[in-house]
Amino acid sequence: MRNGVVLLLTLAALTGCTANGPLAPQHTPTAKKQTPSPTPSPSPTPSPTQEPTTSPSPTSPPAPIEVPAWAALHASCVGQPAAAEAVLQLQGAPNPILADVTDAKAPKTICSISGGNFSPQLVTQTMISWSATQGNPSASGTSVIAVLDLFTGTSTVAASWSGGGLMDGLHAWSPDRGFLAYVASDQTAVNLHVLSGGGDRVVATLGAAPGRGVNPNEDDSYLAFSPDGAYFALVQTFTSSGDELQVRRTIDGSLAFSLARGTMATWGTSGSRLYYRMPGSTQVQVWDSSSGVAQAFGQPASWIRPRADAGDDNIAYTVRDASGTPHVWLYGHGGRSGGQVPNVRSSPAWLNSTSIFYVEEASCGTNCGIGPAWQPDGKTFTNDVGGASETASRIALVFGAWPRPGQT
């Protein structure tokens, strides 16, 4: 496997300071050592003849790597960055857009995004990233993670490798945009990388992800940094060997906590608290960097794909009852608020700190195929958590939102 090229410093040179600060890391992993450096001895004051007569030339940043045509996305913008944004797809539209979702009931187009059929996520208020591959689970090919400044049109490859297996290209940015964690997967192994200004490191190697069916109520893959940026977690149920749940320290990739089995995880809104459950369990546990593992709460049925908001300490998730009927639930403020959202709904995604998007499901009868007995019927809604008001939505799909937890 050929590891990706480090380009975060190049990105910073290309974009300067984004609306959220510099994209390049403020501190690289090599800048923080556990062993203190020896105190240098004082040097005598140099004589005038020892001073340089010319100033040193600045070091030029490395040249950006062009995104190949097969992996490229492009943007056309008609608006300005907003306080709350989401990359989403509207009902009946062929391509995603960057939208102002300050009012989640009425998303406003800021930029149109065109190109390949990828899943872009917001890195900053003005920049997206996505993964693409020419490989597949049977034959490896070139894989890339690319970034695009939507407003300037500048794009570049952040990392490249040979891959194409299950979970290949799954990636996450730290809240300060200084670290990129990503998964490189082929027929032989699944490797977890951390890329920063200090280089590209493999911090964990797991067995290959064998071909098999997927249980949407139990199987999941999740990679994200904690809101405080101190840790990142990979939780997945697909590899043939290795721990399903891993929490690692951002600064050096070392292991802080792991479980052989674990699924359906999310970081909380702030700090470094990872919520998760065991496969088949209705009990939600939480790992806290300062206090370890504790039981958070129980549900009548197992929670599915929980996600935390960016500012008000809420987690939204799906629960399916014994008949397979889905309902959206909220767990707020450490259990002091929340509960079941009315009607048959699933797959919640946060648009801003108080508004969620979700889909309606209906019984599919004899047309279910290999899926569950209840499936999306094409209708979608937004819900203002504060006012508990549901509104029919033009949104079909949400890829990601800004700010993320830790960026408020």
Buried (B, 14 or more C-beta within 10 A) or exposed (E): BEBBBBBBBBBBBBBEEBEBEBBBBEBBBEEEEEEEEEEEEEEEEEEEEEEEEEEEEEEEBEEBBEBBEEBBBBBEBEEEBBEBBBBBBBEEBEEBBBBBBBBBBEBEBBBBBEBEEBEBBBBBBBBBBBBBBBBBBEEBEBBBBBBBBBBBEBBBBBBBBBBBBBBBBBBBBBBBBBBBBBBBBBBEBBBBBBBBBBEBBBBBBBEBBEEEEEEEBBBBBBBBBBBBBBBBBBBBBBBEEBBBBBBBBBBBBEEBBBBEEBBBBBBBBBBBBBBBBBBEBBEBBBBBBEEEEEEBBEBEBBBBBBBBBBBBBBBBBBBBEEEBBBBBBBBBEEEEEBEEBEBBBBBBBBBBBBBBBBBBBEBBEEEEEEEBEBBBEEEBBBBBBEEEEBEEBBBBBBBBBBBBBBBB
